[in-house]
Amino acid sequence: MITSFMTTFMSSALNLSVPSLESYFGVNAAYVSWIVSSYTIAVAAMSLPMGKVSDITSRRAVFLTGIAGFGILSAASILAPSIGILMLLRALSGTSAAMIFATNNAILISAFPHRVQGKMLGYSVAATYTGLTAGPVAGGLLNSTFGWRSIFAVSAAISAAAFLAAFRAVPKDAPASHASGIDTAGIALYISSIVLSLIGMTGLGSGDTAPYMLAAGIILLAVFFVHENRREIADKAAIMRVSMFRQSRTFTFSNLAALLNYGATFAISYEMSIYLQVILGIPSGKAGLMLIMMPAAQALLSPFTGSLSDRVRPSVLASTGMGICALTLLLYSRIGENTSVLYIMVVMCITGMGFALFSSPNTNAILSCVNKKDYGVANSIIATMRTYGQSSGMAVLSSITAIVLGSGTLETSPHADILRMMHISFITFACICVIGLFFSLARDRK
């Protein structure tokens, strides 16, 4: 739960320093979004390989390595001399975070009976959103008082505390899977497909080579699934059992719903941070306090919705939450220069309620479809869907930003152009969320 908190705390706190990073390094709005994208792309690319490694070696060892790496790289980011170096460090931090995401929930639910699985996942999700709640507040205050580097310093300190706690508390474990060997070709195909497709998607609005990278990534992803299916049929080592998708409609559609929901909602905090600071002129510290409404609602409700998903069909709860998210995305698309701050805070609160209804029940639905020995891989697939969706959402936003604002910065672009960029993106995200709602509703045959 501590690691669930610290990873989301770092990401949400850093959102409040986006305008400061833009000014400090002298780059435009589209370029600075790569600070976020480099991290999420790395998490998406590395979660599944790390999940497989943890299943055949030791979840504890992978977990501790991830925490240590995250802390060390956060400390190194304090001294980043350029935005290029900072992006590299954020990408490496994403690899460390992938080790954490691939193992923390697998370690958690392995320690409790199946009948309370949803409840435990609810607590984990609550910790995640507590990080999202504290991040904007602390990030805004740290950024306005000490500068953006202080956010990385706090992250390094939390990581050190998390490592000590995990080293003492997490028991030593044996491999959960007895598969021998590692599918190096599968790992290479998977990482290449994820990185190429996401970089291509992110650069669609500004790069001539982006469409070719996106196409290459999609082709490699198809080759990866064919490769993994052949290895599974031949009873050879594979990093993912394709049959998990083929045999369970609930598993497949729940993952697709997660992919689309995270893609549609991830950029909300990023965009609202820009809106509050750039359009309304609110200082970063005060803006951070306002941004806590959404994750605070998620943190408060997630233990309840997680426990409820042990008794009520998770698909019903998750679909309801996704419908609420789609509605609020349309409400965000109506904001303007004179929109009431109360309206914004109420909409963010409703969004948090919707996401709390979706996240824990949807995760419970996925993990209920697999055996205990596959918890690491299944949890990694969930992490991949989440981070691939988040990266895709940022890619969509980056493309729209590049098209609407061009090479202009957030400080120099007219407010009308920034608002137009936000309106287009929120309507696009609402459409994506509606498509995800279809998969969420269609996951159960009865």
C-alpha positions as CSV (number, residue, x, y, z in Angstrom):
1,M,0.0,0.0,0.0
2,I,2.9,2.3,0.7
3,T,4.2,1.7,-2.9
4,S,0.8,2.2,-4.3
5,F,0.8,5.6,-2.6
6,M,4.3,6.7,-3.6
7,T,4.2,6.0,-7.3
8,T,1.0,8.0,-7.8
9,F,2.1,10.7,-5.4
10,M,5.1,11.4,-7.6
11,S,3.1,11.5,-10.9
12,S,0.4,13.7,-9.6
13,A,2.8,16.1,-7.8
14,L,4.8,16.5,-10.9
15,N,1.8,17.6,-12.9
16,L,1.7,20.9,-10.8
17,S,5.2,21.7,-12.0
18,V,4.5,21.5,-15.8
19,P,4.4,25.3,-16.3
20,S,7.5,25.7,-14.2
21,L,9.4,23.0,-16.2
22,E,8.3,24.6,-19.4
23,S,9.8,28.0,-18.3
24,Y,12.9,26.5,-16.7
25,F,14.0,24.4,-19.7
26,G,12.6,26.8,-22.3
27,V,10.5,24.3,-24.2
28,N,7.0,24.3,-25.7
29,A,3.8,22.8,-24.3
30,A,3.8,19.7,-26.6
31,Y,7.5,18.9,-25.7
32,V,7.1,19.2,-21.9
33,S,4.3,16.6,-21.9
34,W,7.0,14.0,-22.7
35,I,8.1,14.3,-19.1
36,V,4.9,12.4,-18.3
37,S,4.8,10.2,-21.4
38,S,8.4,8.9,-21.1
39,Y,7.5,7.5,-17.6
40,T,4.1,5.9,-18.6
41,I,5.6,4.4,-21.8
42,A,8.3,2.7,-19.8
43,V,5.8,1.4,-17.3
44,A,3.6,0.0,-20.1
45,A,6.5,-1.6,-21.9
46,M,8.2,-3.2,-18.9
47,S,5.2,-4.3,-16.6
48,L,4.5,-7.7,-18.4
49,P,8.2,-8.8,-18.6
50,M,8.7,-7.9,-15.0
51,G,5.6,-9.7,-14.0
52,K,6.8,-12.9,-15.7
53,V,10.3,-12.5,-14.2
54,S,8.7,-12.2,-10.7
55,D,6.6,-15.3,-11.2
56,I,9.6,-17.5,-12.1
57,T,12.1,-16.0,-9.6
58,S,10.9,-14.0,-6.6
59,R,8.1,-11.4,-6.3
60,R,9.8,-10.1,-3.2
61,A,13.2,-9.6,-4.9
62,V,11.6,-7.8,-8.0
63,F,9.5,-5.7,-5.6
64,L,12.4,-4.5,-3.5
65,T,14.6,-3.8,-6.6
66,G,11.8,-1.7,-8.1
67,I,11.4,0.4,-4.9
68,A,15.2,0.9,-4.6
69,G,15.5,1.9,-8.2
70,F,12.6,4.3,-8.0
71,G,14.2,6.1,-5.0
72,I,17.7,6.3,-6.5
73,L,16.4,7.7,-9.8
74,S,14.2,10.2,-8.1
75,A,17.3,11.5,-6.2
76,A,19.2,11.6,-9.5
77,S,16.4,13.7,-11.1
78,I,17.1,16.5,-8.6
79,L,20.4,17.1,-10.5
80,A,19.0,16.8,-14.0
81,P,20.9,19.4,-16.1
82,S,18.5,19.3,-19.1
83,I,15.0,18.2,-20.0
84,G,16.5,15.4,-22.1
85,I,18.3,13.9,-19.1
86,L,15.2,14.4,-17.0
87,M,13.1,12.4,-19.6
88,L,15.7,9.6,-19.6
89,L,15.6,9.4,-15.8
90,R,11.8,9.4,-15.8
91,A,11.8,6.6,-18.4
92,L,14.2,4.6,-16.1
93,S,11.9,5.4,-13.1
94,G,9.1,3.9,-15.2
95,T,11.0,0.7,-15.5
96,S,11.4,0.6,-11.7
97,A,7.7,1.4,-11.2
98,A,6.9,-1.5,-13.5
99,M,8.6,-3.8,-11.1
100,I,6.4,-2.5,-8.3
101,F,3.2,-2.6,-10.3
102,A,3.9,-6.1,-11.5
103,T,4.2,-7.4,-7.9
104,N,2.5,-5.3,-5.2
105,N,-1.1,-6.5,-5.7
106,A,0.1,-10.1,-6.4
107,I,1.9,-10.0,-3.0
108,L,-1.1,-8.4,-1.3
109,I,-3.8,-10.8,-2.4
110,S,-1.6,-13.8,-1.9
111,A,-1.6,-12.9,1.8
112,F,-5.4,-13.0,2.3
113,P,-8.2,-15.5,1.6
114,H,-10.0,-15.3,-1.7
115,R,-13.3,-14.2,-0.1
116,V,-11.9,-10.8,0.9
117,Q,-9.9,-10.3,-2.4
118,G,-12.0,-7.4,-3.5
119,K,-11.8,-5.7,-0.1
120,M,-8.0,-5.9,0.0
121,L,-7.8,-4.5,-3.6
122,G,-10.1,-1.7,-2.5
123,Y,-7.6,-0.7,0.2
124,S,-4.8,-0.8,-2.3
125,V,-6.7,1.4,-4.7
126,A,-7.5,3.7,-1.8
127,A,-3.7,4.0,-1.1
128,T,-3.2,4.8,-4.8
129,Y,-5.8,7.6,-4.8
130,T,-4.5,8.9,-1.4
131,G,-1.2,9.4,-3.3
132,L,-3.2,11.2,-6.1
133,T,-4.9,13.3,-3.4
134,A,-1.7,14.3,-1.6
135,G,0.3,14.8,-4.8
136,P,-1.4,17.9,-6.1
137,V,-1.4,19.6,-2.6
138,A,2.2,18.7,-1.8
139,G,3.4,19.2,-5.4
140,G,1.8,22.7,-5.6
141,L,3.2,23.8,-2.3
142,L,6.7,22.3,-3.0
143,N,6.8,23.8,-6.5
144,S,5.7,27.3,-5.4
145,T,8.0,27.3,-2.3
146,F,11.1,25.4,-3.2
147,G,10.9,24.7,-7.0
148,W,10.3,21.5,-9.0
149,R,13.4,19.7,-7.8
150,S,11.9,19.5,-4.3
151,I,9.2,17.1,-5.6
152,F,11.9,14.6,-6.5
153,A,13.6,15.0,-3.1
154,V,10.4,14.1,-1.3
155,S,9.8,11.1,-3.6
156,A,13.3,9.8,-2.9
157,A,12.6,10.1,0.9
158,I,9.3,8.2,0.7
159,S,11.0,5.5,-1.5
160,A,13.6,5.0,1.2
161,A,10.9,4.6,3.9
162,A,9.0,2.2,1.6
163,F,12.1,0.1,1.0
164,L,12.8,-0.3,4.7
165,A,9.2,-1.2,5.4
166,A,9.0,-3.8,2.6
167,F,12.4,-5.3,3.4
168,R,11.1,-6.0,6.9
169,A,7.5,-6.9,6.2
170,V,7.3,-8.8,2.9
171,P,8.1,-12.5,3.5
172,K,10.6,-14.4,1.4
173,D,9.0,-16.4,-1.3
174,A,9.6,-19.2,-3.8
175,P,8.8,-19.0,-7.5
176,A,5.1,-19.0,-8.1
177,S,5.6,-20.6,-11.5
178,H,7.9,-23.6,-12.3
179,A,8.4,-22.6,-16.0
180,S,12.0,-22.9,-17.0
181,G,13.8,-20.3,-19.1
182,I,12.8,-16.8,-20.3
183,D,11.2,-16.1,-23.6
184,T,13.7,-13.5,-24.8
185,A,12.3,-13.2,-28.3
186,G,8.8,-12.6,-26.8
187,I,10.2,-9.9,-24.4
188,A,11.9,-8.1,-27.3
189,L,8.8,-8.2,-29.5
190,Y,6.6,-7.0,-26.7
191,I,8.8,-4.1,-25.6
192,S,9.4,-3.0,-29.2
193,S,5.7,-3.1,-30.0
194,I,4.7,-1.1,-27.0
195,V,7.4,1.6,-27.3
196,L,7.0,2.1,-31.1
197,S,3.2,2.2,-31.0
198,L,3.1,4.7,-28.1
199,I,5.9,7.0,-29.4
200,G,4.3,6.9,-32.8
201,M,0.9,7.7,-31.2
202,T,2.3,10.5,-29.1
203,G,4.1,12.1,-32.1
204,L,1.1,12.0,-34.6
205,G,0.5,15.7,-34.4
206,S,4.1,16.8,-34.9
207,G,6.3,14.1,-36.6
208,D,6.5,12.8,-40.1
209,T,7.8,9.4,-39.0
210,A,5.1,9.0,-36.3
211,P,2.5,7.1,-38.4
212,Y,5.1,4.6,-39.6
213,M,6.3,4.0,-36.0
214,L,2.7,3.5,-34.9
215,A,2.0,1.0,-37.8
216,A,5.3,-0.9,-37.0
217,G,4.3,-1.1,-33.3
218,I,0.8,-2.5,-34.1
219,I,2.3,-5.1,-36.5
220,L,4.9,-6.2,-33.9
221,L,2.2,-6.5,-31.3
222,A,0.3,-8.9,-33.7
223,V,3.5,-10.9,-34.3
224,F,4.0,-11.0,-30.5
225,F,0.6,-12.6,-29.9
226,V,1.2,-15.2,-32.7
227,H,4.6,-16.0,-31.2
228,E,3.3,-16.4,-27.7
229,N,0.4,-18.6,-28.9
230,R,2.8,-20.9,-30.7
231,R,5.1,-21.2,-27.6
232,E,2.1,-22.0,-25.4
233,I,0.9,-24.7,-27.7
234,A,4.4,-26.2,-27.8
235,D,4.6,-26.0,-24.0
236,K,7.6,-23.7,-24.1
237,A,8.4,-20.7,-21.8
238,A,6.2,-17.7,-22.7
239,I,5.9,-14.4,-21.0
240,M,2.1,-14.5,-21.4
241,R,-0.5,-17.2,-21.8
242,V,-2.6,-16.1,-24.7
243,S,-5.2,-18.6,-23.7
244,M,-6.1,-16.3,-20.7
245,F,-7.7,-14.0,-23.2
246,R,-9.2,-16.7,-25.4
247,Q,-10.8,-18.8,-22.7
248,S,-12.4,-16.0,-20.6
249,R,-14.6,-13.3,-22.1
250,T,-14.7,-11.6,-18.8
251,F,-10.9,-11.4,-18.6
252,T,-10.6,-10.0,-22.1
253,F,-13.4,-7.5,-22.0
254,S,-12.5,-6.3,-18.5
255,N,-8.9,-5.6,-19.6
256,L,-10.2,-3.7,-22.7
257,A,-12.5,-1.7,-20.5
258,A,-9.6,-0.8,-18.2
259,L,-7.4,0.2,-21.3
260,L,-10.1,2.6,-22.6
261,N,-11.2,4.0,-19.3
262,Y,-7.6,4.9,-18.2
263,G,-7.0,6.3,-21.6
264,A,-10.0,8.5,-21.4
265,T,-9.5,9.8,-17.8
266,F,-5.7,10.0,-17.2
267,A,-5.2,13.5,-18.7
268,I,-8.0,15.1,-16.6
269,S,-5.6,16.2,-13.8
270,Y,-3.0,17.3,-16.3
271,E,-5.4,19.5,-18.2
272,M,-7.2,20.9,-15.1
273,S,-3.8,21.8,-13.7
274,I,-3.1,23.8,-16.8
275,Y,-6.6,25.3,-16.8
276,L,-6.4,26.5,-13.1
277,Q,-2.9,27.9,-13.4
278,V,-2.8,29.3,-16.9
279,I,-6.5,30.3,-17.7
280,L,-7.7,31.3,-14.2
281,G,-4.2,32.5,-13.0
282,I,-4.4,30.5,-9.7
283,P,-1.0,29.9,-8.0
284,S,0.2,26.3,-8.1
285,G,-0.2,25.8,-4.3
286,K,-3.9,26.8,-4.4
287,A,-4.5,24.9,-7.6
288,G,-3.1,21.7,-6.0
289,L,-5.6,22.1,-3.1
290,M,-8.4,22.3,-5.6
291,L,-7.3,19.3,-7.6
292,I,-7.6,16.9,-4.6
293,M,-11.4,16.7,-5.1
294,M,-11.2,13.9,-7.6
295,P,-8.6,11.6,-6.0
296,A,-10.0,12.3,-2.5
297,A,-13.4,10.9,-3.6
298,Q,-11.7,7.9,-5.1
299,A,-9.7,7.2,-2.0
300,L,-12.7,7.5,0.3
301,L,-15.0,5.3,-1.8
302,S,-12.6,2.6,-3.1
303,P,-12.5,0.4,0.1
304,F,-16.3,0.4,0.0
305,T,-16.6,-0.4,-3.7
306,G,-13.8,-3.0,-3.5
307,S,-15.6,-4.8,-0.6
308,L,-19.0,-4.5,-2.4
309,S,-17.5,-6.2,-5.4
310,D,-17.1,-9.4,-3.3
311,R,-20.9,-9.5,-3.0
312,V,-22.2,-7.7,-6.1
313,R,-21.2,-8.6,-9.7
314,P,-18.1,-6.5,-10.3
315,S,-19.2,-5.8,-13.9
316,V,-22.3,-4.0,-12.7
317,L,-20.3,-1.7,-10.5
318,A,-17.6,-1.1,-13.0
319,S,-20.0,-0.3,-15.8
320,T,-21.9,2.2,-13.6
321,G,-18.6,3.9,-12.8
322,M,-17.5,4.1,-16.4
323,G,-20.9,5.7,-17.4
324,I,-20.4,8.4,-14.8
325,C,-16.8,9.0,-16.1
326,A,-18.2,9.4,-19.7
327,L,-20.8,11.9,-18.5
328,T,-18.3,14.1,-16.5
329,L,-15.9,14.2,-19.5
330,L,-18.7,15.9,-21.5
331,L,-19.1,18.3,-18.5
332,Y,-15.4,19.2,-18.6
333,S,-15.8,20.0,-22.3
334,R,-18.1,22.9,-21.4
335,I,-15.7,24.9,-19.2
336,G,-14.6,28.4,-20.3
337,E,-12.8,31.4,-18.9
338,N,-15.7,32.4,-16.7
339,T,-16.7,28.9,-15.4
340,S,-17.4,28.8,-11.7
341,V,-14.7,27.2,-9.6
342,L,-17.5,25.4,-7.7
343,Y,-18.7,23.8,-10.9
344,I,-15.2,22.5,-11.6
345,M,-14.8,21.1,-8.1
346,V,-18.2,19.4,-8.2
347,V,-17.5,17.7,-11.5
348,M,-14.1,16.5,-10.3
349,C,-15.7,15.0,-7.2
350,I,-18.3,13.2,-9.4
351,T,-15.5,11.9,-11.6
352,G,-13.8,10.5,-8.5
353,M,-16.9,8.7,-7.5
354,G,-17.2,7.2,-10.9
355,F,-13.7,6.0,-11.0
356,A,-13.9,4.5,-7.5
357,L,-16.9,2.4,-8.8
358,F,-14.8,1.3,-11.8
359,S,-11.3,0.6,-10.6
360,S,-11.4,-1.9,-7.7
361,P,-14.4,-3.9,-9.0
362,N,-12.8,-4.2,-12.5
363,T,-9.5,-5.3,-11.0
364,N,-11.3,-7.9,-8.9
365,A,-13.2,-9.2,-12.0
366,I,-9.9,-9.7,-13.8
367,L,-8.0,-11.4,-11.0
368,S,-11.0,-13.7,-10.2
369,C,-10.5,-15.2,-13.7
370,V,-6.9,-16.6,-13.1
371,N,-5.1,-19.1,-11.0
372,K,-2.8,-18.0,-8.1
373,K,0.3,-19.0,-10.1
374,D,-0.7,-16.4,-12.8
375,Y,-1.3,-13.5,-10.4
376,G,2.0,-11.9,-11.4
377,V,1.3,-12.0,-15.1
378,A,-2.4,-11.1,-14.7
379,N,-1.4,-8.1,-12.4
380,S,1.2,-7.1,-15.0
381,I,-1.5,-7.2,-17.7
382,I,-3.7,-4.9,-15.6
383,A,-0.7,-2.5,-15.1
384,T,0.0,-2.6,-18.8
385,M,-3.6,-1.8,-19.7
386,R,-3.6,1.0,-17.2
387,T,-0.3,2.6,-18.3
388,Y,-0.8,1.9,-22.0
389,G,-4.2,3.6,-21.6
390,Q,-2.6,6.5,-19.7
391,S,0.1,6.8,-22.3
392,S,-2.4,6.7,-25.1
393,G,-4.4,9.4,-23.4
394,M,-1.4,11.6,-23.1
395,A,-0.5,10.8,-26.8
396,V,-4.0,11.9,-27.9
397,L,-3.6,15.1,-25.8
398,S,-0.1,15.7,-27.2
399,S,-1.3,15.4,-30.7
400,I,-4.3,17.7,-30.2
401,T,-2.0,20.2,-28.4
402,A,0.5,20.2,-31.3
403,I,-2.2,20.7,-33.9
404,V,-4.0,23.5,-32.0
405,L,-1.1,25.3,-30.3
406,G,1.6,24.4,-32.8
407,S,5.0,25.5,-31.4
408,G,3.4,28.0,-29.0
409,T,3.9,27.7,-25.2
410,L,1.2,27.7,-22.6
411,E,2.3,31.2,-21.5
412,T,2.2,32.8,-25.0
413,S,-0.8,31.0,-26.5
414,P,-4.1,32.8,-26.5
415,H,-6.5,31.5,-23.8
416,A,-9.1,30.8,-26.6
417,D,-6.7,28.4,-28.3
418,I,-5.9,26.6,-25.0
419,L,-9.6,26.2,-24.2
420,R,-10.2,25.0,-27.7
421,M,-7.5,22.4,-27.3
422,M,-9.1,21.3,-24.0
423,H,-12.7,21.1,-25.4
424,I,-11.6,19.0,-28.4
425,S,-9.6,16.6,-26.1
426,F,-12.4,16.2,-23.6
427,I,-15.0,15.4,-26.3
428,T,-12.5,12.9,-27.8
429,F,-12.0,11.3,-24.4
430,A,-15.7,11.0,-23.8
431,C,-16.1,9.1,-27.0
432,I,-13.3,6.7,-26.0
433,C,-15.0,6.2,-22.6
434,V,-18.3,5.3,-24.3
435,I,-16.6,2.6,-26.4
436,G,-15.0,1.3,-23.2
437,L,-18.5,1.2,-21.6
438,F,-19.6,-1.1,-24.3
439,F,-16.9,-3.7,-23.5
440,S,-17.7,-3.3,-19.7
441,L,-21.4,-4.0,-20.3
442,A,-20.6,-6.9,-22.7
443,R,-18.2,-8.8,-20.5
444,D,-20.8,-11.1,-18.9
445,R,-22.9,-13.5,-21.0
446,K,-25.6,-13.4,-18.3
